Amino acid sequence: MLADLHVHTTASDGSESPGQVVARAASLGLGALAIADHDTLEGIQPALEEGRRNRIIVLPAIELGTVYRDREVHMLGYLIDVNCEILLDHLVTFRKGRLERAEKMVGRLCRLGFPITYSRVKEIAGYGSVGRVHIARALMETGMVKSVEEAFNLYIGEGKPGYEPRLKCTPAEAVRLIRLAGGVAVLAHPGLSQAGELVPLLIPEGLQGVEVYHPVHSPLMIQHYLGVCRDYRLVATGGSDYHGMDSNKHNSLGSHTVGYRVVQELMDIARLNREQDR
């Protein structure tokens, strides 16, 4: 049984609903997947319901954005308590920060001559967490950029004229928040963020895993991070970082998976965490 443990939906910056993603995963023969939207839990309940209909295991998860030395570092939290009030309070703050950031970025882009509106960006995002990808799609509607990738490269990527820094949370704060919610904290795609040096620093905070298998990780990176997991006795997770069929990332659902043994390991760790916290 294979599991894709890094999947996004329309609850954040994916282009397919939670139900569509779960149904697609089932059609591909996956046995489990983790819904890990950015800074939100909104997609988990509908995904769990679809999972029951399709007899596929859905792990409640989240991907928290953090900043370390001016670099964006993401932290995955698996098997979190979706009713944890401390986590929910923080997510309200993150959501407010995302909205304020998007409004500022729209203002910057308007001053650059792009005829976009903040209300349209929110419409594109729907009920999901507003992010830069939604601004990129609004820019595409103007016909002045041809793709999401072009929008990021020219206007809304870090250091570009329409960019606005996000509300900052440190990796250590994210790890502690995930653990408070009863989850398993895993450093996401360290090869992308170039944040592998954080592993020993975050273990005392409660880090328990590293995302080893990811589309941006070369075979050499995979071997390196497998060694890191062995050295520090961390769980080695993996996933496609799927954002939808029409995503500019071109990551196919199920392209990067792990065996069910990893799912069971995450479940065992989460259970032990909760027993120790009682």
N, C-alpha and C positions, 0 to 999 in steps of 0.2 A: 504494500500500500504506500503510495507516494503522497507527499504533502507539500503544498506551496504556501510558505509561511510569510509572504509579504505581498499583499494585494490591496489595491485602492479602489474606491467606488465614488459615485457621485456625492457621497457624504463629504468628500474633500475635493481632490483634483482629478478623480477618475472620470471616465466618460460613460460608464455603465452603472446601472443601479446595483445595490447589494444583491437583489434577487437575480438579476441577469448574470452577475459574476458567479454566484454560487451555482446556478443552473449550467453555466458554461463549464465550470470546473467539473461538475458531475458528468457532463457529456464527454469530457476528456478522460474520464476514468480516474480522476484524482480521488483519494480517500479522505483528504482533509485539506483545509486552507485556513489561513488567518486573515481576517479583515483588519487591516492596520492603517486606517485613515489618519491624515495629519491633524493632530490636536482636536479630535472629535470622536465621540462614540455613537453618533447618530445612525451609522449604518449597521451596527451590530445586531440589533433586535430583528430587523427584517431579514438579515442574512441567516440568523439562527433559525427563523421560521422556514425559510427556503431550504436550509440544510436538512431540517427534519423531513420535509417533503421529498427531498432528493436522496435521503440516506447518506449524507456526506457530513463529516465532522467539521464544524465551524468553531475556530478558536477566537474568543474575544480578544482583540489586541488594539494597540494604538501606536502611532509613530509621533514622538514629540520632537519638535525642532528646538535646538539649543545653539548657543554660540560659544566658541572656545578660541581665544586668540584671533578674533576677527574671522574665524572660519565657521561655516555652518556644519554642525554635527547632529546627526539624528539618532534618537534612542528609541528602540522598540520595546514595548511592554506587552508581554503575553499573559493570557489568562487572568486579566485584571478583573477586579470587582467593579462592574459597570455602575453600581449604586454607591460607590465610595464618595461620600460628601466632600472630602478634602480634594480628591481628584476633580470632581465636578465643579467645585468652586474655582479651581485653577483653570479649568477649561473655559469657564465663562470669561475669565480675565484674558486668556489667550484669544478667544473669539472676538472680544471687544478690540483687542490690539490688532487683529487681522483686519477688522472693518476700518479702523482708523488708518491703518497703513494703506489699505486699498484706496481710501478716499484721498489721501495725500498723493499717492501715485497717479491717480486719475487727474488730479489738479496739475501735477507736473507735466503730464502728457498733453493735457489741453493747452497749456502754455507753449508746448512745442508744436501745436497746430493740429493735433489729432482730435477729430470730432467725436469723442466718446463721452459717456456720462457714467457717473457712479451708480445710478439706478439701473442702467443696462448691465453693468458688471454684476450687480447683485442678482438680476434676473437670470443671467447665464449660470451663476453659481447655484441657483435654486435654493433648496433647503440646506445645501452643503456648506462647509466652511469655505469662506472666500479666500482665494489665493491668487498668486500671480498668473497662473494658467488661465484664470477667468478673464483677467485684464488682457492677456495675450489674445484670447478669442474675440474680445471686443475690438481689439486693434485689427484683427483679421477682417472683421465685418466692414471696416472702413475701406478695405481694399489697398491700404497703404503699406501693409506687410502681408507676405504670402503664407507664412506659417508661424506656429507657436515658437519654433526654434529661432526664426528670424526676429521675432518680437523680443525674445530674451537676449539674443546676441547683440541687438542694436539698441534696445531701449529700456528693458526692465530687468536685465541681469545685473548682478552686483557691479557697482561702479559705473553703470550706464545712466544717461540723463534722466530716465524716469524712475530710477530705483529709490526706494525708501527703506532704511533698515527696519527690521522687525523687532517686536518686543523681545527683549533678551531673557533667556533662561539658561543657566549653566548646565553642562552635562551631569554634574554631581547632583544638582537640584532635580533634574529629570529622573535620575536613577532612584533617588530617595522618594520621589512622588510615586513612581511605579511600585516600589516596594511597599509604600504605605497603602496602596490599593490592592495589595496581596498578589502582585504580579511578578513576573520574571523579567528582569531588565537585561536587554541585549543591545550591544553596540551595533548600529546598522551600518552596512557597507563601508567599513573603515578604509577600503582602498579608494573609494570615491571622495571621502572627506579628508583623507590623509591624516587620520586621527588614531592610528594604531598605538601611539605612545600613551594614549589615555587609559589603556586597559589596566595596567598595574595601579594607576592613580584612582580608578573608579571601583576597583574590587573592594576596598574598605568601605565604600559607600553602599555597596550591595549589588554591583554588576555581577551577573551570573552567566553571561553568554556573549558570543560574537557571531554576527552574520557572516559566515564564511562563503557560502555559495550565492553569488549575485552576478547579474549580467556584466557589470563593469570589472569584475575580478578575473584576472588572467590565471592560467594554471599555476604560475609561480606564486601569485598572491594567495590562491586557495591553499597551497601547500604551506605557505608561511603562516596563515591564520589558523590552519589546523594544528600546527605546532604550538602556536600561542595558546589555543584551547587545551592542548595536552599539558603544556607547562603549568598553566594556572587552573587546571581542572574546571574548565568552563564548557557549557553546552555549545556545540557548533550548529547553528541554524542556517537556513537558506531559503530564498524565494525569488520570484521573478520581478518583483517591484512593478507588477502589472498595473497599468493606468487605463486600459481600454484598447480596443482594436484600432482606434484612430489616433492613438497617442503618438506624439513625436518621439517618444522614447523607444518605440518599436520592440518592447519587451513582451513576448508572448506568454500568456497564462500557462503555467506548468513548464516553462522552459528551464527553470532552475528549481529543483525540488530536493527534499530530503526524505529519508525513509520514516515510516511510522514510529520507529524506535525513538526518533528525536521528539515527536509529539508526546510520546509516553514519558520521556525524560523531562520535558517541560511540565507535564502534569504532576509528576512526582516532586519536582522542585517546588512548584507552586503549593502543593499540599504541605510539604515540609515547612515552607515559609510561614504559612498560616498557622500551623501547629506551634511553631516557635514564637509567633506573635501573640498567642493567647495568654 
